[in-house]
Amino acid sequence: MSISKKVEIIFHNGQPDGIRLIRKNLSTMTTFVIPRPLLSEAKSVTGVNKPGIYYLISESNDNNIAEIYIGQTRNGIARLDDH
């Protein structure tokens, strides 16, 4: 028997292809999806400066994942300026 799970997706500025916040019910973890062109806009999003794990994903010309870099930060989004 499967157990239902609730996931909340918040579209920052109402754009589904923009900045997104994803939260699982009863969890302290929040996932931020930030497209590279919106990095400077994302710096004003509440909670984005917390410690965490980040993924930098590059796509090939045919929209497949070409590379993934996984890092850890204590400074939240400020760490991405180093990349």
Secondary structure, DSSP 8 states (H G I E B T S, - for coil): ------EEEEEGGG-TTS-EEEEETT-S-EEEE--GGGHHHHTTSTTTTS-EEEEEEEE-TTS-EEEEEEEEESSGGGGGGG-
